Amino acid sequence: NHLVSVCGSDVKTLCVPCVNGTFAASCTAKACTRCTQCTSPQRVKQPCTASTDTVCECVQGFVCGNEACSFCVQQCGKGKEPTDDRRCRACPAGTFNDQIHHKCINWSSSCPSPDQHIVSSGTASSDIICSDLNPTSLTQNEKDSGMMLVMAIICACLIISSALPLCAAMYLKKEKTVKIPPGPVETPA
């Protein structure tokens, strides 16, 4: 309803209802306002009623460009940031964004603790990666290297223990053939 007259003898004639597609936000409004039309990539979140305007929201992949959501902008993913012209751009060198639709920020210049050192530079979607200077546990590569060394030693021991009896048997057989004196040679008569 909107106000037609401030004074009058019949209260029912002071206000009249808004026509379909319009609304009056307060009972003292002098006229009805046309309902907002959501346009792509917007969609209706709450339809217009006689007392409230349409509430729009953005479809997936877009976010509201202002508080009233009167327009939508492309949603920028990790490693990108929104621009003033409502587009997305990759984070400039030395910056990152690990959230959805936020501005890129500078990489950290050092690790948070003096007991750490940088093990990986930042990327467009992540800050630098730090690790302890004196790691208390072995890395996966160190564990793999240690396992390979153990396996190599075991294989070498197996080969040697298999070859040793064979070599000993060959040596003893050679010794027996050398110690047998040749028999007398008979000459034909």
C-alpha positions in Angstrom: 0.0 0.0 0.0 1.1 3.6 -0.6 -0.2 6.8 0.9 -2.7 8.7 -1.3 -3.8 11.3 1.2 -2.5 12.4 4.6 -5.9 13.4 5.9 -9.4 12.2 5.4 -12.5 10.9 7.0 -12.3 7.4 5.7 -9.1 5.6 6.7 -9.6 3.0 3.9 -9.2 5.7 1.2 -5.9 7.2 2.6 -3.9 4.2 1.2 -4.2 2.1 -1.9 -2.5 -1.2 -2.8 0.5 -1.2 -5.1 -0.2 -2.9 -8.5 1.6 -6.1 -9.4 5.3 -5.6 -10.2 5.6 -2.6 -7.8 6.1 -2.2 -4.1 6.1 0.4 -1.3 8.8 -0.1 1.3 6.9 1.9 4.0 3.2 2.7 4.6 4.0 6.5 4.2 5.5 6.2 0.7 3.7 8.5 -1.7 4.0 6.1 -4.6 4.9 2.6 -5.4 8.3 1.7 -6.9 8.8 -0.7 -9.8 10.3 -4.0 -8.7 14.0 -4.6 -9.6 14.5 -7.1 -12.4 17.4 -9.5 -12.0 19.4 -9.8 -15.2 21.9 -12.5 -16.1 24.2 -13.5 -14.4 21.8 -12.6 -11.6 19.0 -14.7 -10.4 16.1 -14.0 -8.0 16.9 -14.8 -4.4 13.6 -13.4 -3.0 10.8 -12.2 -5.3 9.2 -8.8 -5.1 6.2 -8.4 -2.7 3.9 -5.5 -2.1 6.2 -4.3 0.7 9.7 -5.5 -0.4 11.8 -5.2 -3.5 13.2 -8.2 -5.4 16.5 -9.5 -3.9 19.0 -10.7 -6.5 22.0 -12.9 -6.2 24.6 -14.1 -8.6 24.9 -17.5 -10.3 27.8 -19.8 -9.5 31.1 -18.4 -10.8 30.1 -14.8 -10.1 29.8 -12.6 -7.0 27.9 -9.4 -6.2 29.7 -6.3 -7.3 28.2 -4.2 -4.5 26.3 -4.5 -1.3 22.9 -4.2 -3.0 24.0 -6.8 -5.6 22.8 -4.6 -8.4 25.4 -6.2 -10.7 27.6 -9.3 -10.7 31.3 -9.7 -11.4 33.3 -12.8 -12.3 34.5 -14.7 -9.2 38.3 -14.8 -9.2 39.8 -18.1 -8.0 43.0 -18.8 -6.1 46.1 -17.3 -7.8 44.0 -14.4 -9.3 42.6 -11.1 -8.1 39.6 -8.9 -9.1 40.4 -5.8 -11.1 38.7 -2.4 -11.2 37.2 -3.3 -14.6 35.3 -6.2 -13.1 37.7 -8.9 -14.5 40.2 -11.3 -13.0 44.0 -11.2 -13.5 46.8 -13.5 -12.4 48.7 -12.4 -9.2 51.7 -10.3 -10.2 55.2 -11.8 -9.5 56.0 -11.9 -5.8 52.4 -12.0 -4.7 49.8 -14.7 -4.0 46.1 -15.2 -3.3 45.1 -18.5 -1.6 41.4 -17.5 -1.2 38.4 -17.0 -3.5 37.9 -13.4 -4.8 40.4 -11.6 -2.7 43.3 -9.3 -3.6 46.8 -10.7 -4.0 49.2 -10.0 -1.2 53.1 -10.0 -1.1 54.9 -13.2 -0.3 56.5 -13.3 3.2 60.1 -12.2 3.0 61.2 -14.5 5.8 60.0 -17.4 7.9 58.0 -16.7 11.1 60.5 -18.4 13.3 64.3 -17.9 13.4 64.6 -21.7 13.7 63.2 -22.1 10.2 64.4 -21.5 6.6 62.7 -21.1 3.3 62.4 -24.5 1.4 60.1 -23.3 -1.4 59.4 -20.0 -3.0 55.9 -18.7 -3.1 53.5 -19.2 -6.1 50.5 -17.3 -7.4 48.3 -19.3 -5.0 50.6 -19.9 -2.0 53.1 -18.1 0.2 56.7 -19.3 0.8 57.1 -22.6 2.6 59.3 -22.8 5.6 60.9 -25.8 7.4 62.8 -26.3 10.7 66.6 -25.9 10.4 67.2 -29.1 12.5 64.4 -31.4 11.5 63.7 -34.0 14.1 62.2 -36.5 11.7 63.5 -37.9 8.4 62.0 -36.7 5.2 60.5 -39.2 2.8 63.5 -39.0 0.5 65.9 -39.7 3.4 63.7 -42.7 4.5 63.7 -44.0 0.9 67.5 -43.6 0.6 68.1 -45.5 3.9 65.8 -48.3 2.8 67.6 -48.6 -0.5 71.0 -48.9 1.3 69.6 -51.6 3.6 68.3 -53.6 0.6 71.6 -53.3 -1.2 73.5 -54.6 1.8 71.1 -57.5 2.2 71.4 -58.4 -1.5 75.2 -58.3 -1.3 75.2 -60.6 1.7 72.9 -63.1 0.0 75.1 -63.2 -3.1 78.3 -63.6 -1.1 76.8 -66.3 1.2 75.5 -68.2 -1.9 78.8 -67.9 -3.8 81.1 -68.8 -0.9 80.2 -72.5 -0.6 80.3 -72.9 -4.4 83.8 -71.3 -4.5 84.9 -73.6 -1.6 83.6 -76.7 -3.4 85.4 -75.8 -6.6 88.7 -75.1 -4.7 88.5 -78.5 -2.9 87.8 -80.4 -6.2 90.8 -78.7 -7.8 93.0 -79.7 -4.8 92.0 -83.3 -5.1 92.8 -83.6 -8.8 96.2 -82.0 -8.2 97.2 -84.4 -5.4 96.5 -87.7 -7.3 99.9 -88.8 -8.6 99.9 -90.1 -12.1 100.1 -93.8 -12.5 103.0 -95.6 -14.3 102.8 -95.4 -17.9 103.2 -98.7 -19.7 105.1 -98.8 -22.8 104.2 -101.3 -25.6 106.5 -104.1 -26.1 
